[in-house]
């Protein structure tokens, strides 16, 4: 039988705590400083030397940092894409703009989500049903999949980071996302009401267009507006001045990146060992994507040995 915590028991815990002088010393330190830092043993750190017999050379500079955001998928993809580009043009330090794709993903994903709201409403999905409840629970977030990268790069291209650097809300995306989520939930009710009242497709599309205009303004205010054209200037490893442009982001990708790294000839391999999902099959998820009319999110399910073999033969051996 469960019993509630009694006041006398809590008083005894307090008494026991202060009976040990080390607890009071720890309390004095941890109420003023980070407990993780206080807990570090100086004796241990003084004797721990980080010297290793195997060293992996840095492949690309600078080291990138997604900070307080869920842009790991963008950073991972763009870090891989920059390596052949840097090698081809002899550039020592370079980043593609993660915020550039982040900007367009927010716009496109909001549009994709609003269309899912309309589709589910037309299909008769109940507001309290699991699917609509799932959509409303988290209308937009920072995370993404490989096929979402493909959609964004093919439609919007790429830009060097110097032409669209990080903003506060790309480094710390929580509050921007909260604003967008609030508007999307508001718009979901408006769209479901229109569907239930028998509004025409033209009327619904006009409503979505107006809603996306507001979302665009929110994202543009938080992140800025990406450049339409730019001229890329740099010094290579031989200290020679180079330039190409003026280019649109799409032209930059098509002329200078796609020949080195083509997003269209890559697939997403996963390992799901559950019996209900056999290996050698292609899987997708309902309502998971970011661009209406774009490539669907797809997972090629393979045994873990295949993934390990691919990494060993196509990465460490190249």
Secondary structure, DSSP 8 states (H G I E B T S, - for coil): ------HHHHHHHHHHHHHSHHHHHHHHHHTTS-HHHHT--HHHHHH-----S------SBS-----BSS-HHHHHHHHHHHHHHHHHHT-SB--B-HHHHHHHHHHHHHHHHHHHHHHHHHTT--TTSHHHHHHHHTS--S---HHHHHHHHHHH---BGGGS---HHHHB-HHHHHHHHHHHHHHHHHHHHHHHTT--HHHHHHHHHHHHHHHHHHHHHHH----S-EEEEEE-TT--EEEEEEE-HHHHIIIIITTT--GGG---EE----TTS-TT-EE--TT--SSTTS----EEE--HHHHHHHHIIIIIT-
